Amino acid sequence: MVDIHISGVHYQVSDKVKQYVTDKLVTLNKYHSGLGKVHVTIHPQEKKGFRVDVDMHLPHGRDVVAHDSEETLYSAIDIVHDKAAAQLRKIHEKEVAHRVA
């Protein structure tokens, strides 16, 4: 099970947003079984929009980071999820190829 921590910088994260983030990011576990902790930070942008940072902690001290800035918070969450999933898939494929070789 993935342990997800959500925080806002100069932004109060609502329960609805927390639930959306949790529902999206809990699926990242299927891309890499060693995924343990995920920390999500939400920043409002100065002009308009939001920046979402996702820090993922893998076994053996590996950390994976994904960022995205969009006009709406939900689109930023969706895109950062896709970026994180792509990175985890790539790491998993390298680990599997390394074990086979």
SEPA-276779 format. One record per atom (N, C-alpha, C): x, y, z; residue in one letter. Coordinates in pm, whole numbers, padded with zeros to 5 digits, always signed. Example, Ala and Ser with C-alpha at 12.3 -4.5 7.8 and 13.67 -1.06 7.14 Angstrom:
BEGIN
+01319-00569+00780A;+01230-00450+00780A;+01320-00330+00780A;+01285-00225+00708S;+01367-00106+00714S;+01290+00003+00787S;
//
This chain:
BEGIN
+00084-00119+00000M;+00000+00000+00000M;+00088+00125+00000M;+00049+00221-00078V;+00124+00345-00092V;+00082+00442+00018V;+00181+00501+00085D;+00158+00601+00189D;+00168+00739+00124D;+00054+00811+00115I;+00049+00939+00045I;+00031+01053+00145I;+00122+01151+00140H;+00113+01272+00222H;+00089+01390+00129H;-00012+01470+00160I;-00050+01582+00075I;-00039+01711+00156I;+00030+01810+00101S;+00041+01938+00170S;+00033+02051+00069S;-00003+02168+00117G;-00010+02287+00033G;+00084+02393+00084G;+00145+02466-00007V;+00231+02579+00028V;+00150+02704-00006V;+00112+02780+00097H;+00025+02897+00081H;-00106+02858+00015H;-00152+02735+00045Y;-00276+02683-00013Y;-00335+02583+00086Y;-00462+02601+00119Q;-00532+02508+00208Q;-00592+02398+00121Q;-00545+02275+00138V;-00589+02162+00057V;-00722+02111+00112V;-00825+02112+00027S;-00958+02068+00070S;-00965+01915+00073S;-01066+01863+00141D;-01085+01717+00147D;-01114+01660+00009D;-01186+01735-00074K;-01218+01691-00210K;-01089+01674-00292K;-00999+01770-00281V;-00871+01763-00353V;-00786+01648-00299V;-00783+01633-00166K;-00707+01523-00107K;-00757+01388-00157K;-00889+01373-00164Q;-00946+01247-00212Q;-00911+01224-00359Q;-00917+01329-00441Y;-00884+01317-00582Y;-00738+01276-00601Y;-00649+01341-00527V;-00506+01309-00536V;-00482+01165-00493V;-00543+01125-00383T;-00526+00988-00333T;-00576+00886-00434T;-00695+00910-00490D;-00751+00817-00589D;-00662+00805-00712D;-00602+00916-00755K;-00515+00913-00873K;-00382+00844-00844K;-00318+00881-00733L;-00181+00837-00710L;-00170+00699-00647L;-00277+00647-00589V;-00270+00512-00533V;-00250+00409-00645V;-00286+00444-00767T;-00268+00352-00880T;-00123+00342-00925T;-00035+00432-00877L;+00106+00427-00918L;+00175+00299-00869L;+00119+00235-00769N;+00177+00113-00715N;+00183+00002-00819N;+00094+00005-00917K;+00095-00100-01019K;+00212-00085-01117K;+00273+00033-01123Y;+00386+00055-01212Y;+00519+00015-01148Y;+00525+00017-01015H;+00648-00026-00945H;+00605-00077-00808H;+00623-00204-00785S;+00573-00266-00662S;+00647-00218-00537S;+00764-00161-00552G;+00841-00116-00437G;+00806+00024-00390G;+00709+00087-00456L;+00672+00224-00420L;+00615+00226-00279L;+00678+00306-00192G;+00636+00309-00053G;+00570+00439-00014G;+00644+00549-00021K;+00593+00679+00021K;+00584+00774-00097K;+00478+00853-00096V;+00459+00957-00198V;+00423+01085-00124V;+00496+01191-00156H;+00466+01322-00097H;+00424+01417-00208H;+00305+01475-00192V;+00250+01567-00291V;+00246+01707-00230V;+00300+01803-00305T;+00298+01942-00261T;+00227+02025-00367T;+00130+02104-00324I;+00052+02188-00416I;+00086+02334-00388I;+00125+02407-00494H;+00161+02549-00484H;+00070+02628-00578H;+00008+02734-00531P;-00060+02824-00626P;+00046+02907-00699P;+00026+02931-00827Q;+00120+03013-00904Q;+00090+03160-00880Q;+00188+03247-00904E;+00170+03390-00879E;+00062+03451-00969E;+00068+03423-01096K;-00029+03484-01188K;-00159+03405-01186K;-00158+03280-01233K;-00276+03194-01224K;-00233+03049-01245K;-00309+02962-01186G;-00280+02820-01200G;-00214+02761-01077G;-00174+02635-01090F;-00117+02560-00980F;+00004+02479-01026F;+00095+02457-00933R;+00209+02369-00956R;+00195+02253-00858R;+00209+02131-00910V;+00200+02011-00828V;+00334+01938-00837V;+00394+01909-00721D;+00519+01834-00713D;+00489+01700-00646D;+00541+01593-00704V;+00525+01459-00647V;+00664+01400-00626V;+00695+01365-00501D;+00821+01300-00466D;+00788+01158-00424D;+00848+01060-00493M;+00820+00919-00464M;+00947+00853-00412M;+00933+00773-00310H;+01046+00706-00247H;+01041+00557-00278H;+01145+00509-00343L;+01157+00368-00380L;+01259+00300-00290L;+01260+00167-00289P;+01360+00096-00209P;+01503+00131-00251P;+01595+00105-00164H;+01738+00126-00188H;+01772+00274-00204H;+01689+00362-00144G;+01722+00504-00141G;+01696+00580-00269G;+01628+00520-00366R;+01599+00590-00490R;+01478+00680-00472R;+01488+00800-00523D;+01376+00894-00521D;+01343+00935-00664D;+01215+00949-00691V;+01168+00990-00822V;+01082+01115-00801V;+01103+01216-00886V;+01032+01343-00872V;+00962+01376-01002V;+00836+01424-00991A;+00760+01470-01108A;+00694+01603-01072A;+00695+01698-01166H;+00637+01831-01146H;+00548+01865-01265H;+00449+01950-01239D;+00372+02005-01350D;+00301+02132-01304D;+00286+02226-01396S;+00211+02350-01371S;+00102+02362-01477S;-00020+02387-01433E;-00134+02403-01523E;-00226+02511-01468E;-00323+02553-01550E;-00417+02655-01506E;-00514+02602-01401E;-00554+02475-01412T;-00644+02418-01312T;-00570+02313-01230T;-00610+02302-01105L;-00545+02209-01015L;-00564+02064-01060L;-00685+02031-01104Y;-00713+01892-01143Y;-00635+01850-01267Y;-00617+01941-01361S;-00537+01906-01480S;-00390+01889-01442S;-00341+01969-01349A;-00202+01955-01303A;-00184+01820-01235A;-00282+01777-01154I;-00274+01647-01088I;-00274+01535-01190I;-00361+01545-01291D;-00368+01441-01394D;-00237+01428-01470D;-00179+01540-01508I;-00056+01537-01587I;+00062+01490-01504I;+00071+01533-01378V;+00182+01489-01293V;+00169+01339-01265V;+00046+01287-01258H;+00026+01142-01243H;+00084+01069-01363H;+00054+01118-01484D;+00105+01054-01606D;+00257+01060-01612D;+00316+01172-01571K;+00463+01184-01571K;+00525+01087-01470K;+00465+01078-01352A;+00516+00987-01249A;+00504+00842-01295A;+00391+00807-01356A;+00370+00670-01404A;+00473+00634-01510A;+00502+00727-01600A;+00601+00701-01706A;+00739+00676-01645A;+00777+00755-01546Q;+00907+00737-01482Q;+00915+00603-01409Q;+00808+00568-01338L;+00807+00441-01265L;+00812+00321-01360L;+00739+00331-01473R;+00743+00223-01573R;+00883+00205-01627R;+00950+00317-01657K;+01086+00313-01711K;+01182+00248-01612K;+01173+00287-01485I;+01259+00228-01382I;+01230+00079-01366I;+01103+00043-01366H;+01066-00098-01350H;+01119-00181-01468H;+01106-00129-01590E;+01155-00201-01708E;+01307-00220-01702E;+01381-00119-01655K;+01525-00132-01642K;+01561-00236-01537K;+01488-00238-01425E;+01516-00335-01320E;+01487-00477-01366E;+01378-00497-01440V;+01345-00629-01491V;+01447-00673-01595V;+01488-00583-01683A;+01590-00617-01784A;+01722-00650-01719A;+01756-00580-01612H;+01881-00603-01542H;+01882-00742-01474H;+01766-00781-01419R;+01756-00913-01355R;+01767-01026-01454R;+01713-01005-01574V;+01713-01109-01677V;+01852-01125-01735V;+01923-01014-01752A;+02055-01017-01818A;+02160-01083-01733A;
//
